[in-house]
Amino acid sequence: MPPFAKSAATAAPPSVPEQRPPPQLKSKAAFLIFFAANVIAALFSPIQDCDEVFNYWEPTHYLNHGHGLQTWEYSPQYAIRSWAYTGMHAAVIELGRLLPFLTNKTHRFYFLRIVLGFICASCETKLFSIISKTLNPRVAIFFLMAMVSSPGMYHASIAYLPSSFAMYTTMLGFSAFMNWTGGMRTAQGIFWFAVGTLLGWPFAGALVFPFVFEELFLAVTTGQVLPFIKRMLDGTFRSIFVLLVQVGIDTYFYRKLVFVPLNIVLYNVFSGGSRGPDIYGVEPWHFYIRNLALNFNSWFFLAMAALPLLLLQHFASKSIFSHQALLRGITFLSPFYLWLAIFTLQPHKEERFMYPAYPALAFNAATSLHIILANFGSVDPRSLFSKIPAQVKLLLVSAFVLATFNIGVLRTIGTMTAYSAPLSVYKPLQQQSFTHQRGFICLGKEWYRFPSSYLLPEDTRPRFIKSEFSGLLPGEFNEHISGYATFDGAYLMPTAMNDENIEDPGKYTHVDNCNYLVDSRIPSMPATEKEPDYMSDTKTWEKVTCQSFLDASSTSTIGRLIWVPNWPFIPARFRRTWVWTPVDFKRPPAPPYPNWSLTDTKPLPYRPFRHGPKYNITLGLRNMHWDEWIELDNDYMKYHAEKARRIAERGAKCCRTAPEAFDGAVELLEELCSYLPQRYPTLYTKTDVGIDNLATGETFNIVSRPLKEDPMALAARLVQDDVALMFERPDGQYYLLAGAILLAGFWRLSDKFGMPLSEIHTSGDVPGFRSQLEKSMLRFFRRVQPQSPVLRNNYFIQVDDGLAWSESIGDEDAEGIGWFSAEKDRAVAQHMFRSERQSLRRLPRSGAVVFTIRTYFLPVTDICEEPYVPGRLASAVRSWGDDVGRYKGRERYGDVLLEYLDRKHEEQVRAGLDLEGEEEGRRYPF
């Protein structure tokens, strides 16, 4: 049955079985569904548009609390915002004060949002009921599905915006014009459109034109002109009453006669040059097509197809319904096309401009789906669709509806989880522990995400500090002078307001005046002089709270569009990239190393090799005690001198920090300047600006900018370890973006810098990496937390005595180097045992993963004097597989080394070595 011909009863052909009546949903149930969806939006939906905050929430806060931020639109000089509209919402909040459970401003903020959700649900239910009664219950159910599942309505339903208010009244206006039961309701329809146009948004009046045109056409064609005029006059008089009330309220507040809807039209339509909406940005013609496709997915495309499908059905079915029904159908479907056309032609475009047409879009989509299913479900033998099995039809329809619904829900959840931080970051200020510290909360680059003064305690005021933004920020309403109810700030002329978005320096305060500061740090947006990294300035600022926020510029398209879970089997490039949320973690204080001496403390005897016959390729991670993070010994001065020589000679080839990694490198310096004086107080002393080395007389200033040298070079001078920092990028991979690799022996920082973790290992032909290590390593990097550091050890054989670089594999600056170029079968006296102790930990502020690589370097002949070492090392070398053997260069030294190890092992056995007791006195990796 056509959706606009419910009353047109026609006899079905004898061959067609009688159809069941369409399913129906009671209005009460529909209301509960609408309201439940809107309550979820009220509680969790982030505020998308700063206009909502500064043009509506803040003036309302002024009415309720006597202070708030004021935009130029509320200056009496321009008066393009209505106090009547704002006052309605302030009255709702005042009534909310009577409820005992609304104990603070934040509660009343959410209370108003829930009230808006209730009003929206009531209007949705009214339109749903009219569609069901006068058109078709199935269309009404599809309308409900489109409204409830669309991300667009998730924002629009509870937004404190005139466009949302106009959406409410549009639904009531549609309901009046659609319902001809008992006579035409022209006056009622005009009244509702007038309320939305005058109190809300003047341009919303365009949506009434198709209905007025329909009634005019019918009046002329049926000779009912006089009744039509009477209905129009009735609606006009009702509208004039609304206008008079609005003008009266606005005149009281502005203390002069103002017609705000006219001012809005004059500014938006007739301004030009340096004024008007276009100075805030213009968009291409397809902006709304893309936006509506995102916010309504399949429903939008169905909405666009509604009128063509209606006409196709009408002409293809040889007029199975009347011309009057066709006219009604065109009338009901045309508002959406009219609205989309009008605003597509405007250069300045914003998502909220589409809000009034959302119900029209949902209705069009419901109509299209009804027409499609009516034909798809046909059992007429003459129809091609009748030959498709019913089960297949059900499967196809169910898959389409579920996919459309799920995509909408996933986008809604994605928005909820990605951008809700501004609504929650202010919550700690409501706690009793902060009552004595309230004052000014400052906003720099995060000014446009401020969710309003309702989320601040009563005695806390927002202030702006200078950022890269160079437009006009809000000022403050003049507070009450002559009494609470006079609202002096509404009519007193504010200073330095303009309608050209020209910056006013007087709107800023100095950061020294701020008690609190709201800031963000996004890796893809480096700090600037005007937007410094306040979060890293821990000497000035103490963290109160930190919330996760999606790094949209670094997240894939899929991750931005919908919620993507962080499950292991989902490729990293599709996952969402989050701004690293600094963790409230402080390393436990390190006790002094017992009896540590720069001359007497020997290197720890790491011997990280095991007996064969099997060599296991694993990460080999074990937990690290915080006391063990950095190990220093009596080789310190030798290592320090060698590092200093290498830094002087090779510079950036060995020490380098990418700009995006600078904060992480500085955080590493801060950690070292804290840890080393605690652990080695006889070598290091902490200072106000960094650390002093008591043995070398060096002073390290890590506070001054610019730093004396690369921060990783500074870190390298403090420890015997090489250090490297890995940072996560949008593709989910960790990249080497900072390092001081001075004593690596076999690899060069210049070869690996900027590479992802996987490529670092594959380019070095690390055995078993792809098959046995890669997945577990990437999983570890994503999951490692600041409080859970780990250690690992490995070992190599080297056939020269170069601690910094093994010349036996080639010159350090040569290309194409490797074990293949090393001299074969050098004497065992030239064989060196190179053991690495690596620590891995995540820095809490920057999120960087820190590698420290401490190299222990001894002649093989020395360690073979230790009990059990020759036999165990020989067994370990023989257990290497071919791939491990190639990687470690066994072919170049294996024969000589194993012959020596076997001989030394036999000597120890002949001397009485107890083979059964080896494991009793040993624990890995010693």
C-alpha positions, 0 to 999 in steps of 0.5 A, spaced: 500 500 500 502 506 498 504 510 504 500 516 502 494 512 500 492 509 507 484 510 506 484 508 499 481 501 499 482 497 493 480 490 492 486 485 491 486 480 485 483 473 487 490 471 486 494 475 491 493 472 498 490 477 503 496 481 506 496 482 514 496 489 517 502 492 518 506 492 525 504 497 530 508 500 535 504 504 541 506 511 542 507 510 549 513 505 547 515 509 542 516 515 547 520 511 551 525 509 546 526 516 544 527 518 551 532 513 552 536 514 546 536 522 548 537 521 555 544 517 553 545 523 549 544 528 554 549 524 559 554 522 554 554 527 548 560 532 547 558 539 545 560 539 538 560 547 537 563 552 541 557 557 539 552 552 543 557 554 549 558 561 548 552 563 545 547 559 549 550 556 556 554 562 558 548 567 557 544 562 561 549 562 566 549 569 567 541 569 568 542 564 573 548 566 577 550 573 575 556 572 571 558 568 565 562 569 558 559 574 553 560 574 545 559 580 541 552 577 538 549 579 545 552 586 545 546 591 545 550 594 539 548 588 535 543 584 538 542 578 534 541 573 540 534 573 543 534 573 551 527 570 550 530 564 548 535 564 553 531 566 558 526 559 557 532 555 558 534 559 564 527 558 567 527 551 567 534 551 571 531 555 576 525 550 577 530 545 577 533 548 583 527 546 587 529 539 586 533 536 592 538 532 588 540 537 584 545 540 589 550 543 584 551 547 577 553 541 574 547 537 576 543 542 573 547 542 567 545 535 565 538 536 568 537 541 562 540 537 557 535 531 560 529 536 559 531 538 552 531 530 551 524 529 554 522 535 549 525 532 543 522 525 545 515 528 546 515 532 539 518 525 536 513 521 539 507 526 536 510 526 529 511 518 530 504 518 532 501 522 526 505 518 521 502 511 524 495 514 524 494 518 518 499 514 513 502 508 515 504 504 521 510 501 518 513 508 515 512 510 523 517 504 525 522 506 520 522 513 522 523 511 529 529 507 527 532 512 523 531 517 528 534 513 534 540 510 530 543 516 527 549 519 530 546 526 527 540 525 532 545 523 538 547 530 538 541 534 535 536 531 540 539 535 546 543 540 543 542 547 546 542 551 540 536 554 536 537 549 530 535 544 535 529 548 538 527 549 531 527 542 529 522 540 535 517 545 533 518 543 526 516 536 528 510 539 531 509 543 525 509 537 520 504 533 525 499 539 524 500 539 517 500 532 516 494 531 520 487 532 516 483 528 521 477 533 523 479 538 518 485 542 516 490 545 522 493 550 518 493 555 524 496 550 528 502 548 523 503 556 522 504 557 529 509 552 531 513 554 525 513 561 527 515 559 534 521 555 531 522 561 526 522 567 531 524 564 538 529 559 535 532 560 528 529 565 522 531 560 517 527 555 519 520 558 516 522 556 510 520 549 511 513 551 512 512 553 504 511 546 501 505 545 506 502 553 505 503 552 497 499 545 498 493 548 501 493 554 497 493 550 491 487 546 493 484 552 495 484 555 488 483 548 485 477 547 490 474 554 490 475 554 498 479 560 498 476 564 504 477 558 509 484 558 507 485 565 508 481 565 515 486 559 517 492 563 514 490 569 518 489 565 525 496 562 524 498 569 523 495 572 529 498 567 533 505 568 530 504 575 532 503 574 539 509 570 539 513 575 536 510 581 541 512 576 547 519 576 544 520 583 542 517 585 549 522 580 553 528 582 548 527 590 549 527 589 557 534 586 557 537 590 551 533 596 554 531 598 547 526 596 542 529 590 538 527 585 533 532 579 533 530 575 528 530 581 523 537 582 526 539 575 524 537 575 517 540 582 516 547 580 519 547 573 515 544 575 508 546 582 507 552 583 511 558 583 506 566 584 506 569 583 512 562 582 516 557 576 515 558 568 516 563 567 511 569 570 515 568 564 519 570 559 514 566 557 507 565 549 505 565 546 498 558 544 495 558 537 497 559 539 505 552 537 507 552 531 502 558 528 506 556 530 513 549 527 512 552 521 509 556 520 516 551 522 520 545 518 517 549 513 513 544 509 509 538 513 511 541 519 508 541 515 501 534 513 502 532 520 503 535 522 497 531 517 493 524 518 496 521 523 491 524 519 485 521 512 488 514 516 489 514 518 482 516 512 479 511 508 483 505 512 481 507 512 474 509 505 474 503 502 477 498 506 473 496 511 478 494 506 484 493 512 488 489 519 487 492 525 484 491 528 491 495 523 495 500 524 490 500 531 492 500 530 499 506 525 498 510 530 494 508 536 499 511 531 505 517 529 502 519 536 499 521 540 505 528 536 506 530 537 498 528 544 499 532 545 506 538 541 503 538 546 496 538 552 500 543 551 505 548 547 500 548 554 496 550 558 502 558 558 502 558 558 510 556 551 512 556 548 519 553 541 521 548 544 526 544 548 520 541 541 518 538 540 525 531 542 523 531 538 517 533 531 520 526 529 522 524 531 514 530 526 512 528 521 517 521 521 514 523 521 507 528 515 508 522 511 512 518 513 506 523 510 501 524 504 505 517 502 505 516 503 498 522 499 496 519 493 501 512 494 499 515 492 492 520 487 494 515 483 498 510 483 492 507 476 491 504 478 485 506 472 480 507 478 475 512 481 479 520 479 478 520 479 486 515 474 487 520 469 485 525 470 490 524 465 496 521 469 502 527 466 506 532 470 502 528 476 502 528 476 510 535 475 510 537 481 505 532 486 508 534 484 515 542 484 513 540 491 510 537 494 516 541 491 522 547 494 518 544 501 517 543 500 525 549 498 527 553 503 523 550 508 526 550 505 533 558 504 532 559 512 530 555 514 536 559 510 541 565 512 537 564 519 538 562 518 545 568 514 547 573 519 543 571 526 544 567 526 551 574 528 555 572 536 556 565 534 559 569 529 565 576 533 566 572 538 570 569 533 575 575 533 580 574 541 581 567 539 585 571 535 590 571 538 597 579 537 597 579 543 592 574 548 595 580 552 598 584 552 591 579 555 587 579 561 583 581 562 575 581 556 570 585 558 564 584 556 557 589 556 551 588 552 545 583 548 548 578 554 549 573 552 544 572 545 547 570 549 554 563 546 556 561 552 560 561 555 567 556 550 569 561 545 570 565 549 574 564 550 582 561 557 584 567 560 586 571 559 579 571 563 573 574 561 566 579 566 563 583 565 556 590 565 555 594 567 549 594 561 544 595 561 536 588 563 535 587 570 533 580 571 533 575 575 537 574 571 544 568 572 549 568 577 554 565 577 560 558 580 562 558 586 567 555 583 573 549 586 577 550 593 579 543 595 581 540 589 583 540 581 581 533 582 577 536 588 573 541 584 569 545 590 567 550 586 563 545 585 558 544 592 556 551 595 558 555 596 552 561 591 553 568 593 551 572 592 545 566 588 541 566 587 534 562 583 528 569 582 524 572 577 528 578 582 530 582 580 536 582 583 542 588 583 547 584 585 553 580 578 553 587 575 555 590 574 562 597 572 564 598 565 565 601 567 572 594 569 574 591 562 573 590 557 579 588 551 574 590 550 566 586 546 561 591 543 556 592 538 551 598 534 548 597 531 541 603 528 538 601 531 531 601 538 533 608 540 536 608 545 541 609 553 539 612 559 543 604 561 544 602 554 545 608 551 550 607 544 552 604 546 559 603 539 561 611 537 561 612 543 565 611 539 572 615 544 576 610 549 575 603 545 574 601 539 578 596 534 575 589 534 577 586 529 572 587 527 565 582 524 560 583 520 554 582 524 547 582 521 540 588 524 536 584 525 530 589 527 525 593 521 526 587 516 526 585 512 520 579 514 516 575 508 519 577 509 526 575 516 526 568 514 523 566 509 527 568 505 534 574 501 533 575 496 538 583 495 540 583 487 539 589 484 537 586 481 530 584 488 528 590 491 523 594 497 527 592 501 521 585 501 522 585 502 530 584 509 533 590 513 535 589 516 542 593 522 545 597 519 550 594 520 557 600 522 562 599 517 568 599 519 575 605 514 576 612 516 580 618 511 580 619 509 587 625 512 591 631 508 589 636 507 596 643 508 595 647 502 592 650 499 598 658 501 598 658 503 591 665 505 589 667 509 583 674 505 583 672 498 587 665 496 585 666 491 579 661 490 573 656 485 575 658 478 571 652 477 566 653 470 563 646 470 559 647 463 556 644 456 557 646 449 555 644 446 549 641 442 545 636 447 544 636 455 543 630 458 544 628 464 540 624 468 545 623 475 548 626 473 555 623 478 559 623 478 566 621 484 571 625 489 574 626 492 581 626 499 580 633 499 584 636 496 578 634 501 573 641 504 571 648 500 573 654 503 574 661 500 576 668 502 576 668 502 568 664 508 569 670 513 567 672 509 561 665 509 558 664 516 560 671 518 556 669 513 550 662 516 550 665 523 550 670 522 544 664 519 540 659 525 541 665 530 539 667 526 533 660 523 530 655 528 533 648 526 530 650 520 527 650 517 534 646 522 538 639 524 535 632 527 537 626 528 532 622 534 534 616 530 536 620 526 541 623 532 544 619 532 550 620 524 551 627 526 551 627 531 556 622 527 561 628 521 560 633 527 563 628 528 568 628 521 570 635 520 570 636 527 574 632 524 579 634 517 580 642 517 579 643 522 585 638 517 589 642 511 587 649 513 587 649 519 591 657 519 592 657 520 584 651 525 583 648 531 586 641 533 584 641 541 583 635 546 582 636 546 574 639 538 573 645 534 576 652 535 578 657 530 576 662 530 582 667 525 579 668 529 572 666 536 575 660 537 569 654 541 571 648 539 567 642 544 566 636 541 563 631 546 564 634 552 560 632 552 553 635 551 548 639 545 551 646 545 551 646 539 546 641 534 544 638 531 550 640 524 548 647 526 548 646 529 555 643 523 557 648 518 554 654 522 558 650 521 565 650 513 564 654 507 561 648 505 557 646 507 550 639 509 550 633 509 545 626 512 545 620 509 541 614 512 540 607 510 537 605 513 531 598 513 528 599 506 524 600 503 531 607 502 530 613 504 535 618 508 531 625 510 534 625 517 534 630 519 539 637 515 541 644 515 543 647 509 540 655 510 542 657 503 544 653 498 540 658 495 536 654 492 530 649 497 529 649 504 527 643 509 529 644 513 523 641 506 519 635 505 524 633 512 526 626 513 524 624 506 523 618 502 526 620 497 531 619 491 526 623 494 520 629 495 525 629 488 526 628 485 519 633 490 516 638 487 521 636 480 519 634 478 526 633 470 526 625 468 528 623 475 528 617 474 523 615 468 526 616 468 533 618 475 536 614 480 532 607 479 535 609 478 542 614 484 541 608 489 538 603 486 543 608 488 549 610 495 547 602 497 546 601 494 553 607 496 557 605 500 563 610 505 567 609 501 573 612 495 570 619 495 567 622 489 565 629 487 563 632 482 558 639 480 556 643 477 550 650 476 548 655 476 542 662 474 540 666 479 537 673 478 534 676 485 536 677 489 542 673 495 539 667 497 545 664 502 541 665 499 534 667 492 531 672 494 526 672 486 524 666 487 520 668 493 516 669 501 517 663 504 521 662 509 515 662 504 510 656 501 506 655 493 505 658 491 512 657 485 515 660 478 518 662 476 511 667 481 511 670 479 518 677 475 518 676 468 519 679 464 525 682 469 529 686 467 535 682 466 541 686 472 544 682 477 540 675 474 541 671 478 546 665 476 550 659 482 549 653 482 553 648 486 553 643 488 559 637 492 556 631 495 560 625 497 558 620 502 561 614 507 559 615 514 561 609 516 564 608 523 561 610 522 554 608 515 553 615 513 550 618 507 551 625 507 554 631 502 552 637 502 556 642 498 553 648 497 558 654 493 554 659 489 558 665 487 554 670 482 556 675 477 553 673 470 552 679 468 555 677 472 562 670 469 563 673 462 561 677 462 568 670 462 571 667 455 573 662 452 568 663 457 563 667 454 558 662 448 557 656 452 558 658 457 553 660 451 548 654 448 549 650 454 547 654 456 541 653 449 538 645 450 540 644 456 535 641 454 529 643 456 522 639 462 522 642 464 529 649 462 527 649 467 521 646 472 525 652 472 530 657 470 525 659 463 528 662 461 521 668 466 522 670 464 529 666 458 531 672 453 530 677 457 534 672 458 539 669 452 540 676 448 540 678 453 546 672 452 550 672 445 549 679 445 552 678 449 557 672 445 560 676 439 560 681 442 564 676 444 569 673 437 569 680 434 570 681 439 576 675 436 579 669 441 577 663 438 580 658 437 573 652 435 578 653 442 582 653 447 576 645 449 577 646 449 585 650 456 585 647 459 579 641 463 577 640 466 570 643 471 567 649 470 571 
